[in-house]
Amino acid sequence: MNRIPACDERIAKQHAYIGELDDSLIGLILQRIEAMGELASLRRELGAPTVDLSRENDVLRSYRAALGRPGTSLALLLLGLGRAGGRAPAEGPPGGPVRPGGPVRPAHE
């Protein structure tokens, strides 16, 4: 049987790169949540509804066009996080607990 060793340096480098991408994505998501909160505050100050369904539909269409059906799910998740102020749902995130620096990765990864 020809198995690729899990400790191969190329695999470790790729895991590290993916971890860096995850950290970047988490940072961008947190920035998006903050921007959504600021926008909601501005809209409240002006007496406008805090949710703009037309804009949200544009976001959904954009993510679906770029990523297909999973893009819609991702957009819904991002919109929901923004509305919740970045708080995770009561049942917690899928895939387990989250630490301040990002998701807890399984030891075997």
All heavy atoms as an XYZ file, in Angstrom:
807
protein
N       0.850     -1.167      0.000
C       0.000      0.000      0.000
C       0.904      1.240      0.000
O       1.838      1.333      0.774
C      -0.892     -0.012      1.240
C      -2.069      0.897      1.051
S      -3.125      1.147      2.489
C      -3.647     -0.451      2.968
N       0.615      2.204     -0.857
C       1.415      3.414     -0.975
C       0.690      4.568     -0.295
O      -0.158      5.202     -0.881
C       1.662      3.718     -2.456
C       2.646      4.854     -2.646
O       3.228      5.337     -1.687
N       2.824      5.256     -3.885
N       1.055      4.833      0.964
C       0.412      5.910      1.725
C       1.346      7.108      1.800
O       2.549      6.960      1.925
C       0.062      5.446      3.130
C      -1.055      4.426      3.143
C      -1.474      4.090      4.558
N      -1.667      5.260      5.374
C      -2.862      5.728      5.749
N      -3.938      5.116      5.365
N      -2.953      6.785      6.510
N       0.762      8.286      1.752
C       1.536      9.517      1.899
C       1.686      9.783      3.389
O       0.691      9.816      4.115
C       0.815     10.698      1.215
C       0.660     10.414     -0.264
C       1.549     11.999      1.465
C      -0.238     11.400     -0.981
N       2.911      9.956      3.863
C       3.074     10.202      5.306
C       2.442     11.530      5.714
O       2.602     12.536      5.039
C       4.586     10.226      5.507
C       5.181     10.378      4.153
C       4.158      9.932      3.148
N       1.703     11.507      6.815
C       1.010     12.703      7.299
C       1.991     13.794      7.714
O       1.632     14.957      7.784
C       0.105     12.343      8.472
N       3.245     13.426      7.972
C       4.219     14.407      8.430
C       5.009     15.013      7.266
O       5.938     15.780      7.504
C       5.149     13.780      9.460
S       6.076     12.383      8.814
N       4.669     14.668      6.040
C       5.354     15.228      4.870
C       5.358     16.746      4.976
O       4.348     17.375      5.277
C       4.634     14.779      3.599
C       5.353     15.230      2.343
O       5.444     16.446      2.124
O       5.796     14.352      1.586
N       6.497     17.377      4.732
C       6.659     18.819      4.879
C       5.693     19.603      4.002
O       5.173     20.647      4.404
C       8.101     19.216      4.536
C       8.394     20.675      4.765
C       9.846     21.014      4.450
O      10.717     20.155      4.659
O      10.063     22.142      3.997
N       5.396     19.116      2.826
C       4.475     19.814      1.926
C       3.073     19.849      2.506
O       2.363     20.851      2.397
C       4.473     19.169      0.547
C       5.815     19.320     -0.168
C       5.876     18.470     -1.401
N       5.806     17.065     -0.973
C       5.657     16.038     -1.812
N       5.530     16.247     -3.098
N       5.625     14.808     -1.351
N       2.688     18.761      3.139
C       1.359     18.704      3.768
C       1.315     19.681      4.940
O       0.350     20.437      5.099
C       1.017     17.270      4.215
C       0.817     16.391      2.977
C      -0.216     17.256      5.119
C       0.644     14.924      3.282
N       2.360     19.693      5.738
C       2.408     20.611      6.875
C       2.350     22.064      6.401
O       1.656     22.892      7.003
C       3.676     20.367      7.692
N       3.055     22.386      5.324
C       3.024     23.748      4.788
C       1.630     24.112      4.297
O       1.167     25.232      4.497
C       4.031     23.902      3.641
C       5.451     24.030      4.106
C       6.385     24.239      2.920
C       7.820     24.373      3.380
N       8.752     24.568      2.257
N       0.971     23.169      3.643
C      -0.377     23.442      3.139
C      -1.359     23.637      4.290
O      -2.212     24.515      4.237
C      -0.835     22.320      2.196
C      -1.991     22.687      1.332
C      -1.693     23.817      0.339
O      -0.558     24.161      0.072
N      -2.742     24.403     -0.199
N      -1.206     22.832      5.350
C      -2.050     23.016      6.544
C      -1.813     24.395      7.149
O      -2.762     25.075      7.559
C      -1.773     21.931      7.592
C      -2.494     20.658      7.356
N      -3.823     20.487      7.642
C      -2.067     19.473      6.865
C      -4.191     19.257      7.333
N      -3.137     18.614      6.852
N      -0.547     24.803      7.212
C      -0.230     26.121      7.765
C      -0.846     27.229      6.917
O      -1.406     28.196      7.453
C       1.280     26.301      7.865
N      -0.764     27.079      5.604
C      -1.333     28.076      4.699
C      -2.851     28.165      4.870
O      -3.418     29.262      4.956
C      -0.975     27.741      3.256
C      -1.587     28.661      2.239
C      -1.261     30.012      2.214
C      -2.491     28.181      1.302
C      -1.825     30.872      1.276
C      -3.062     29.034      0.364
C      -2.727     30.368      0.355
O      -3.294     31.220     -0.564
N      -3.507     27.028      4.965
C      -4.957     27.013      5.166
C      -5.305     27.651      6.510
O      -6.274     28.402      6.621
C      -5.513     25.573      5.042
C      -5.407     25.110      3.581
C      -6.955     25.491      5.542
C      -5.673     23.637      3.374
N      -4.498     27.402      7.532
C      -4.710     28.043      8.831
C      -4.602     29.558      8.735
O      -5.384     30.287      9.342
N      -3.635     30.043      7.949
C      -3.494     31.488      7.738
C      -4.720     32.049      7.019
O      -5.205     33.132      7.368
C      -2.238     31.784      6.923
C      -0.945     31.525      7.669
C       0.284     31.624      6.768
O       0.176     32.132      5.621
O       1.362     31.180      7.208
N      -5.205     31.325      6.017
C      -6.412     31.763      5.314
C      -7.596     31.815      6.274
O      -8.384     32.772      6.249
C      -6.727     30.836      4.143
C      -5.764     30.888      2.957
C      -6.105     29.790      1.953
C      -5.786     32.254      2.296
N      -7.732     30.788      7.118
C      -8.823     30.776      8.105
C      -8.731     31.980      9.030
O      -9.737     32.639      9.307
C      -8.790     29.483      8.930
C      -9.251     28.266      8.157
O      -9.951     28.433      7.138
O      -8.898     27.141      8.566
N      -7.515     32.275      9.508
C      -7.338     33.437     10.391
C      -7.738     34.727      9.679
O      -8.387     35.599     10.266
C      -5.892     33.532     10.879
C      -5.521     32.409     11.840
O      -6.428     31.749     12.391
O      -4.304     32.185     12.036
N      -7.367     34.845      8.398
C      -7.734     36.038      7.616
C      -9.247     36.132      7.449
O      -9.828     37.212      7.597
C      -7.063     36.011      6.242
O      -5.664     36.101      6.366
N      -9.873     34.998      7.127
C     -11.328     34.990      6.959
C     -12.030     35.392      8.252
O     -12.972     36.191      8.231
C     -11.810     33.608      6.507
C     -11.500     33.236      5.069
C     -11.784     31.753      4.826
C     -12.295     34.101      4.116
N     -11.570     34.852      9.376
C     -12.184     35.190     10.659
C     -12.047     36.686     10.923
O     -13.005     37.344     11.349
C     -11.575     34.348     11.795
C     -11.999     32.891     11.637
C     -11.972     34.892     13.173
C     -11.207     31.910     12.487
N     -10.874     37.244     10.653
C     -10.672     38.676     10.838
C     -11.604     39.501      9.969
O     -12.191     40.486     10.422
N     -11.756     39.097      8.707
C     -12.657     39.813      7.802
C     -14.112     39.697      8.251
O     -14.877     40.660      8.173
C     -12.496     39.298      6.375
C     -11.192     39.676      5.683
C     -11.040     38.903      4.370
C     -11.132     41.175      5.433
N     -14.488     38.523      8.734
C     -15.862     38.335      9.209
C     -16.123     39.233     10.416
O     -17.176     39.876     10.510
C     -16.139     36.850      9.530
C     -16.171     36.040      8.228
C     -17.439     36.680     10.322
C     -16.128     34.534      8.425
N     -15.153     39.313     11.320
C     -15.322     40.192     12.485
C     -15.423     41.653     12.054
O     -16.228     42.412     12.614
C     -14.170     39.988     13.477
C     -14.155     38.635     14.188
C     -12.870     38.468     14.998
C     -15.384     38.454     15.066
N     -14.653     42.058     11.059
C     -14.759     43.424     10.535
C     -16.126     43.660      9.916
O     -16.725     44.725     10.078
C     -13.676     43.677      9.483
C     -12.279     43.806     10.042
C     -11.234     43.967      8.950
O     -11.529     44.460      7.868
N     -10.020     43.544      9.231
N     -16.641     42.654      9.208
C     -17.953     42.770      8.570
C     -19.042     42.915      9.631
O     -19.967     43.720      9.490
C     -18.214     41.544      7.685
C     -19.451     41.663      6.837
C     -19.652     40.393      6.002
N     -20.538     40.598      4.888
C     -21.850     40.770      4.991
N     -22.429     40.758      6.179
N     -22.591     40.958      3.921
N     -18.935     42.137     10.700
C     -19.909     42.214     11.788
C     -19.895     43.608     12.408
O     -20.949     44.204     12.658
C     -19.617     41.130     12.850
C     -19.935     39.737     12.274
C     -20.402     41.384     14.132
C     -19.392     38.596     13.107
N     -18.700     44.144     12.640
C     -18.583     45.485     13.215
C     -19.196     46.524     12.270
O     -19.932     47.410     12.705
C     -17.116     45.815     13.478
C     -16.922     47.140     14.163
C     -15.471     47.430     14.490
O     -14.657     46.489     14.540
O     -15.154     48.615     14.699
N     -18.905     46.418     10.977
C     -19.451     47.369     10.006
C     -20.971     47.277      9.953
O     -21.663     48.297      9.843
C     -18.849     47.111      8.623
N     -21.509     46.054     10.047
C     -22.958     45.893     10.045
C     -23.574     46.544     11.276
O     -24.640     47.156     11.201
C     -23.338     44.412      9.963
C     -23.096     43.797      8.594
S     -23.551     42.037      8.523
C     -25.343     42.155      8.584
N     -22.900     46.421     12.426
C     -23.396     47.061     13.643
C     -23.406     48.573     13.520
O     -24.360     49.236     13.937
N     -22.341     49.124     12.928
C     -22.281     50.571     12.724
C     -23.372     51.036     11.768
O     -24.003     52.075     11.986
C     -20.901     50.969     12.193
C     -19.800     50.808     13.228
C     -18.412     51.022     12.650
O     -18.286     51.528     11.511
O     -17.434     50.688     13.353
N     -23.601     50.266     10.712
C     -24.651     50.607      9.758
C     -26.027     50.577     10.427
O     -26.841     51.485     10.238
C     -24.622     49.650      8.564
C     -25.705     49.840      7.504
C     -25.609     51.228      6.869
C     -25.594     48.752      6.446
N     -26.276     49.555     11.235
C     -27.565     49.460     11.936
C     -27.754     50.657     12.868
O     -28.850     51.221     12.948
C     -27.648     48.144     12.710
N     -26.685     51.066     13.545
C     -26.773     52.240     14.432
C     -27.106     53.495     13.646
O     -27.953     54.300     14.066
C     -25.458     52.438     15.187
O     -25.252     51.388     16.093
N     -26.440     53.689     12.520
C     -26.719     54.850     11.675
C     -28.167     54.853     11.193
O     -28.837     55.887     11.210
C     -25.780     54.868     10.462
C     -24.322     55.218     10.733
C     -23.478     54.972      9.478
C     -24.208     56.666     11.176
N     -28.627     53.682     10.771
C     -29.998     53.591     10.272
C     -30.999     53.898     11.395
O     -32.000     54.579     11.162
C     -30.240     52.229      9.638
C     -29.433     52.046      8.335
C     -29.621     50.669      7.712
N     -30.971     50.464      7.248
C     -31.469     50.924      6.089
N     -30.705     51.615      5.287
N     -32.707     50.670      5.752
N     -30.708     53.412     12.623
C     -31.579     53.712     13.769
C     -31.608     55.214     14.046
O     -32.669     55.788     14.278
C     -31.108     52.959     15.020
C     -31.794     51.623     15.240
C     -31.505     51.050     16.613
N     -30.101     50.798     16.857
C     -29.447     49.703     16.462
N     -30.082     48.756     15.814
N     -28.170     49.562     16.729
N     -30.418     55.836     14.030
C     -30.332     57.292     14.266
C     -31.182     58.069     13.272
O     -31.756     59.107     13.616
C     -28.880     57.772     14.132
C     -27.998     57.462     15.306
C     -26.562     57.927     15.065
O     -26.348     58.877     14.269
O     -25.656     57.324     15.664
N     -31.243     57.584     12.045
C     -31.996     58.276     11.001
C     -33.460     57.852     10.957
O     -34.219     58.319     10.108
C     -31.343     58.027      9.637
C     -29.919     58.567      9.497
C     -29.285     58.095      8.197
C     -29.931     60.091      9.576
N     -33.851     56.945     11.853
C     -35.234     56.492     11.901
C     -35.584     55.495     10.807
O     -36.755     55.240     10.551
N     -34.565     54.946     10.169
C     -34.803     53.964      9.107
C     -34.802     52.557      9.704
O     -34.220     52.327     10.773
C     -33.700     54.077      8.044
N     -35.442     51.623      9.034
C     -35.379     50.230      9.515
C     -33.920     49.763      9.545
O     -33.132     50.140      8.679
C     -36.179     49.440      8.472
C     -36.972     50.448      7.724
C     -36.232     51.753      7.819
N     -33.582     48.953     10.528
C     -32.193     48.492     10.628
C     -31.867     47.423      9.601
O     -30.706     47.183      9.303
C     -31.879     47.956     12.037
O     -32.792     46.917     12.350
C     -31.961     49.069     13.070
N     -32.881     46.782      9.044
C     -32.673     45.739      8.037
C     -33.166     46.245      6.695
O     -34.277     46.756      6.574
C     -33.426     44.440      8.428
C     -33.311     43.388      7.342
C     -32.904     43.901      9.754
N     -32.320     46.102      5.690
C     -32.669     46.473      4.314
C     -32.738     45.182      3.505
O     -31.718     44.662      3.041
C     -31.599     47.421      3.761
C     -31.876     47.875      2.341
O     -32.746     47.289      1.667
O     -31.187     48.819      1.904
N     -33.955     44.651      3.373
C     -34.125     43.351      2.715
C     -33.673     43.368      1.265
O     -33.144     42.370      0.769
C     -35.578     42.890      2.833
C     -36.053     42.596      4.259
C     -37.520     42.186      4.251
C     -35.198     41.531      4.918
N     -33.831     44.479      0.590
C     -33.368     44.582     -0.794
C     -31.855     44.397     -0.855
O     -31.331     43.657     -1.690
C     -33.766     45.937     -1.384
O     -33.210     46.096     -2.664
N     -31.152     45.058      0.044
C     -29.690     44.932      0.106
C     -29.294     43.508      0.471
O     -28.360     42.936     -0.097
C     -29.141     45.933      1.127
C     -27.695     45.750      1.471
C     -26.756     46.169      0.352
N     -25.389     45.937      0.795
C     -24.480     45.290      0.109
N     -24.735     44.839     -1.083
N     -23.271     45.106      0.596
N     -29.995     42.904      1.427
C     -29.679     41.531      1.820
C     -29.896     40.570      0.655
O     -29.113     39.647      0.466
C     -30.494     41.120      3.047
C     -30.019     41.813      4.303
C     -30.579     41.233      5.582
O     -31.371     40.261      5.518
O     -30.219     41.751      6.654
N     -30.943     40.792     -0.133
C     -31.158     39.945     -1.308
C     -30.028     40.104     -2.318
O     -29.612     39.128     -2.951
C     -32.512     40.246     -1.954
C     -33.653     39.592     -1.203
O     -33.505     38.483     -0.691
N     -34.771     40.273     -1.117
N     -29.512     41.327     -2.460
C     -28.355     41.544     -3.341
C     -27.146     40.744     -2.853
O     -26.420     40.156     -3.652
C     -27.982     43.031     -3.404
C     -28.998     43.870     -4.153
O     -29.829     43.302     -4.904
O     -28.969     45.110     -3.984
N     -26.937     40.736     -1.534
C     -25.825     39.981     -0.951
C     -26.011     38.491     -1.233
O     -25.077     37.806     -1.660
C     -25.711     40.256      0.570
C     -24.716     39.312      1.233
C     -25.322     41.702      0.824
N     -27.226     37.986     -1.011
C     -27.509     36.562     -1.268
C     -27.238     36.201     -2.730
O     -26.596     35.186     -3.023
C     -28.958     36.230     -0.901
C     -29.305     36.301      0.581
C     -30.808     36.201      0.779
C     -28.585     35.216      1.362
N     -27.706     37.045     -3.638
C     -27.484     36.780     -5.076
C     -25.994     36.808     -5.423
O     -25.515     35.977     -6.192
C     -28.251     37.786     -5.920
C     -29.731     37.460     -6.063
C     -30.393     38.325     -7.137
N     -30.518     39.712     -6.720
C     -31.505     40.182     -5.969
N     -32.467     39.376     -5.567
N     -31.545     41.460     -5.635
N     -25.280     37.744     -4.846
C     -23.853     37.868     -5.122
C     -23.085     36.626     -4.669
O     -22.260     36.088     -5.410
C     -23.310     39.114     -4.422
O     -21.927     39.203     -4.543
N     -23.358     36.170     -3.453
C     -22.667     34.990     -2.935
C     -23.054     33.741     -3.727
O     -22.208     32.891     -4.000
C     -22.972     34.799     -1.443
C     -22.036     35.573     -0.540
C     -22.154     36.953     -0.413
C     -21.041     34.938      0.177
C     -21.298     37.673      0.411
C     -20.183     35.642      0.997
C     -20.315     37.010      1.104
O     -19.460     37.718      1.913
N     -24.325     33.643     -4.121
C     -24.739     32.475     -4.903
C     -24.086     32.493     -6.279
O     -23.657     31.443     -6.779
C     -26.258     32.416     -5.039
C     -26.672     31.161     -5.801
C     -28.149     30.925     -5.807
N     -28.427     29.704     -6.524
C     -29.053     28.672     -6.004
N     -29.475     28.715     -4.770
N     -29.267     27.605     -6.724
N     -23.994     33.668     -6.895
C     -23.366     33.766     -8.214
C     -21.892     33.357     -8.149
O     -21.385     32.703     -9.053
C     -23.497     35.189     -8.755
N     -21.226     33.722     -7.062
C     -19.798     33.428     -6.940
C     -19.516     32.002     -6.480
O     -18.546     31.387     -6.918
C     -19.148     34.411     -5.975
N     -20.380     31.454     -5.603
C     -20.070     30.183     -4.947
C     -21.117     29.093     -5.144
O     -20.989     28.012     -4.570
C     -19.885     30.424     -3.439
C     -18.811     31.449     -3.056
C     -18.884     31.766     -1.571
C     -17.435     30.948     -3.444
N     -22.156     29.381     -5.903
C     -23.206     28.391     -6.083
C     -24.116     28.328     -4.866
O     -24.123     29.217     -4.009
N     -24.876     27.260     -4.773
C     -25.845     27.114     -3.681
C     -25.211     27.257     -2.293
O     -25.798     27.912     -1.421
C     -26.567     25.773     -3.813
C     -27.570     25.545     -2.708
C     -28.319     24.272     -2.899
N     -29.662     24.643     -3.329
C     -30.531     23.824     -3.810
N     -30.222     22.560     -3.975
N     -31.733     24.221     -4.149
N     -24.025     26.694     -2.043
C     -23.412     26.891     -0.722
C     -23.150     28.372     -0.414
O     -23.110     28.769      0.750
C     -22.096     26.112     -0.793
C     -22.313     25.090     -1.864
C     -23.228     25.759     -2.858
N     -22.974     29.189     -1.445
C     -22.769     30.613     -1.243
C     -23.963     31.272     -0.574
O     -23.805     32.188      0.245
N     -25.161     30.809     -0.925
C     -26.372     31.336     -0.289
C     -26.351     31.032      1.204
O     -26.654     31.897      2.027
C     -27.637     30.738     -0.942
O     -27.591     31.005     -2.340
C     -28.904     31.318     -0.344
N     -25.970     29.806      1.542
C     -25.899     29.426      2.961
C     -24.868     30.266      3.698
O     -25.105     30.712      4.828
C     -25.547     27.940      3.097
O     -26.549     27.146      2.517
N     -23.729     30.485      3.058
C     -22.692     31.298      3.678
C     -23.175     32.736      3.885
O     -22.979     33.320      4.957
C     -21.421     31.281      2.824
C     -20.251     32.118      3.321
C     -19.833     31.706      4.734
C     -19.089     32.003      2.354
N     -23.834     33.298      2.880
C     -24.353     34.665      2.989
C     -25.380     34.759      4.122
O     -25.368     35.720      4.900
C     -24.969     35.109      1.669
N     -26.257     33.773      4.225
C     -27.249     33.775      5.305
C     -26.571     33.730      6.665
O     -26.986     34.422      7.610
C     -28.218     32.601      5.151
C     -29.251     32.740      4.043
C     -29.962     31.408      3.808
C     -30.246     33.830      4.383
N     -25.525     32.930      6.773
C     -24.790     32.842      8.032
C     -24.155     34.187      8.371
O     -24.242     34.661      9.504
C     -23.726     31.755      7.940
C     -22.845     31.555      9.161
C     -23.669     31.158     10.370
C     -21.799     30.507      8.874
N     -23.517     34.819      7.394
C     -22.884     36.120      7.627
C     -23.913     37.181      8.016
O     -23.682     37.975      8.932
C     -22.107     36.557      6.393
C     -20.865     35.737      6.067
C     -20.318     36.124      4.697
C     -19.811     35.898      7.146
N     -25.037     37.194      7.316
C     -26.085     38.161      7.644
C     -26.610     37.924      9.057
O     -26.837     38.863      9.821
C     -27.215     38.096      6.618
C     -26.860     38.576      5.211
C     -27.956     38.196      4.223
C     -26.600     40.067      5.191
N     -26.786     36.662      9.422
C     -27.257     36.322     10.766
C     -26.259     36.713     11.842
O     -26.644     37.218     12.896
N     -24.974     36.508     11.587
C     -23.957     36.917     12.547
C     -23.978     38.426     12.741
O     -23.820     38.917     13.861
C     -22.565     36.483     12.078
C     -22.192     35.023     12.295
C     -20.897     34.693     11.566
C     -22.072     34.721     13.777
N     -24.162     39.155     11.656
C     -24.220     40.608     11.752
C     -25.410     41.074     12.563
O     -25.300     41.982     13.382
N     -26.532     40.433     12.365
C     -27.737     40.808     13.119
C     -27.585     40.485     14.594
O     -28.089     41.195     15.453
C     -28.959     40.080     12.578
C     -29.435     40.634     11.271
C     -30.687     39.920     10.838
N     -31.149     40.435      9.569
C     -32.128     39.892      8.880
N     -32.742     38.819      9.347
N     -32.499     40.408      7.739
N     -26.880     39.388     14.887
C     -26.703     38.961     16.277
C     -25.529     39.675     16.937
O     -25.218     39.400     18.087
C     -26.479     37.446     16.317
N     -24.868     40.563     16.206
C     -23.723     41.261     16.765
C     -22.519     40.360     16.955
O     -21.676     40.601     17.801
N     -22.447     39.287     16.162
C     -21.307     38.388     16.234
C     -21.445     37.278     17.251
O     -20.556     36.473     17.409
N     -22.567     37.249     17.957
C     -22.770     36.185     18.941
C     -23.140     34.900     18.220
O     -23.916     34.907     17.271
C     -23.884     36.560     19.912
C     -23.554     37.759     20.775
C     -24.651     38.028     21.791
N     -25.975     38.133     21.185
C     -26.494     39.241     20.679
N     -25.798     40.349     20.677
N     -27.698     39.261     20.169
N     -22.566     33.805     18.677
C     -22.894     32.502     18.114
C     -24.301     32.117     18.544
O     -24.776     32.536     19.597
C     -21.898     31.451     18.601
N     -24.995     31.322     17.726
C     -26.317     30.849     18.121
C     -26.242     30.064     19.432
O     -25.184     29.558     19.781
C     -26.751     29.932     16.967
C     -25.711     30.025     15.922
C     -24.557     30.812     16.468
N     -27.365     29.979     20.122
C     -27.408     29.328     21.431
C     -26.867     27.905     21.392
O     -26.228     27.454     22.330
C     -28.841     29.327     21.959
N     -27.090     27.183     20.296
C     -26.630     25.799     20.227
C     -25.154     25.710     19.891
O     -24.585     24.649     19.868
C     -27.456     24.987     19.223
C     -27.246     25.376     17.768
C     -28.153     26.507     17.310
O     -28.890     27.079     18.112
O     -28.109     26.813     16.105
N     -24.513     26.848     19.617
C     -23.079     26.854     19.328
C     -22.823     26.628     17.858
O     -23.708     26.236     17.100
N     -21.597     26.852     17.453
C     -21.260     26.718     16.046
C     -21.171     25.260     15.632
O     -20.847     24.405     16.451
C     -19.886     27.384     15.951
C     -19.302     27.210     17.315
C     -20.469     27.270     18.263
N     -21.446     24.978     14.358
C     -21.263     23.608     13.899
C     -19.779     23.279     13.944
O     -18.939     24.118     13.694
C     -21.787     23.627     12.461
C     -21.831     25.060     12.070
C     -21.911     25.871     13.326
N     -19.458     22.060     14.312
C     -18.062     21.649     14.313
C     -17.353     21.813     15.643
O     -16.176     21.552     15.756
N     -18.055     22.263     16.662
C     -17.437     22.313     17.974
C     -17.167     23.710     18.487
O     -17.566     24.688     17.889
N     -16.449     23.764     19.605
C     -16.218     25.042     20.281
C     -15.294     25.952     19.493
O     -14.514     25.508     18.665
C     -15.571     24.619     21.604
C     -14.934     23.309     21.314
C     -15.807     22.650     20.277
N     -15.400     27.244     19.792
C     -14.544     28.240     19.145
C     -13.749     28.941     20.233
O     -14.289     29.325     21.258
C     -15.394     29.263     18.363
C     -14.524     30.373     17.814
C     -16.149     28.589     17.243
N     -12.441     29.064     20.002
C     -11.588     29.801     20.931
C     -11.385     31.202     20.381
O     -11.650     31.440     19.206
C     -10.267     29.078     21.140
C      -9.450     28.881     19.879
C      -8.123     28.194     20.189
N      -7.461     27.751     18.998
C      -6.839     28.536     18.117
N      -6.792     29.824     18.307
N      -6.256     28.042     17.045
N     -10.915     32.160     21.160
C     -10.767     33.530     20.688
C      -9.959     33.661     19.398
O     -10.251     34.479     18.573
C     -10.063     34.245     21.852
C     -10.431     33.466     23.051
C     -10.582     32.045     22.581
N      -8.949     32.830     19.191
C      -8.122     32.914     17.983
C      -8.705     32.185     16.797
O      -8.115     32.161     15.729
N      -9.835     31.552     16.943
C     -10.450     30.825     15.839
C     -10.949     29.483     16.324
O     -10.938     29.183     17.510
N     -11.413     28.651     15.387
C     -11.970     27.369     15.774
C     -10.903     26.451     16.354
O      -9.734     26.552     16.005
C     -12.533     26.804     14.461
C     -11.983     27.636     13.388
C     -11.451     28.893     13.965
N     -11.343     25.581     17.237
C     -10.439     24.577     17.790
C     -10.306     23.491     16.742
O     -11.273     22.908     16.290
C     -11.017     24.001     19.106
C     -10.136     22.879     19.622
C     -11.168     25.093     20.140
N      -9.084     23.248     16.332
C      -8.828     22.237     15.308
C      -8.576     20.885     15.965
O      -7.925     20.802     16.997
C      -7.613     22.627     14.478
C      -7.790     23.923     13.708
C      -6.676     24.064     12.715
N      -6.349     25.307     12.094
C      -7.084     26.358     11.865
N      -8.296     26.396     12.265
N      -6.648     27.412     11.239
N      -9.111     19.812     15.346
C      -8.867     18.487     15.904
C      -7.359     18.201     15.936
O      -6.612     18.662     15.078
C      -9.573     17.541     14.935
C     -10.474     18.389     14.117
C      -9.924     19.779     14.173
N      -6.933     17.420     16.905
C      -5.515     17.109     17.067
C      -4.938     16.370     15.877
O      -3.766     16.497     15.564
C      -5.317     16.282     18.339
N      -5.754     15.592     15.161
C      -5.262     14.809     14.035
C      -5.104     15.597     12.761
O      -4.611     15.112     11.774
C      -6.162     13.592     13.801
C      -7.558     13.969     13.384
N      -8.517     14.255     14.323
C      -8.133     14.140     12.181
C      -9.649     14.565     13.689
N      -9.424     14.515     12.403
N      -5.490     16.856     12.751
C      -5.397     17.656     11.520
C      -3.999     18.125     11.241
O      -3.192     18.455     12.005
C      -6.350     18.845     11.625
C      -6.463     19.574     10.305
C      -7.544     20.619     10.353
O      -8.708     20.248     10.517
O      -7.209     21.803     10.232
